[in-house]
Amino acid sequence: MIFKNKKGAALLQVLLVTVILAGMATMLLRASLSRTTAARKTRRTVSAQMLVNSCMAQVNNMWAAKSPEMFARDMSQCIMYCKDASTGTCSQVEKTYKCNISLNGQTYTVTAAFDSSGTDAVINSDNKCKLTYTIESNVDVM
């Protein structure tokens, strides 16, 4: 292709090189941001798992302090604990437990709760209770 106007050819060449450089810069920026985003997501996942493990330890400690009879009663009904602390029939049932975990000057609230779906939160196939952990949503996890 022969250009009669050299200014037009130079302008076309500059535009073409600019588009190529902009595309390369966009690809480099995207690759850099994807690595940062992946690292941030991994950090948040690990931090959330650490908070859940901490709450799980508190719940296990609470259950370990119970007598075998009280533990068997509570697990058969999928309840966390009885507020009246009796060994007989539980009249004040509590199905959730809130863990307040302090870390780096900030307090995180993690709630351990028996899943309320199904009949009395018991999974009928193997008669086990399903326990779920939830981190308070209005707090940024580390």
Beta strands, then each sheet from edge to edge (+ up, - down):
strand 1: 81-82
strand 2: 93-94
strand 3: 96-103
strand 4: 106-114
strand 5: 122-123
strand 6: 128-129
strand 7: 131-135
sheet 1: 1+ 2-
sheet 2: 3+ 4- 7+
sheet 3: 5+ 6-
end
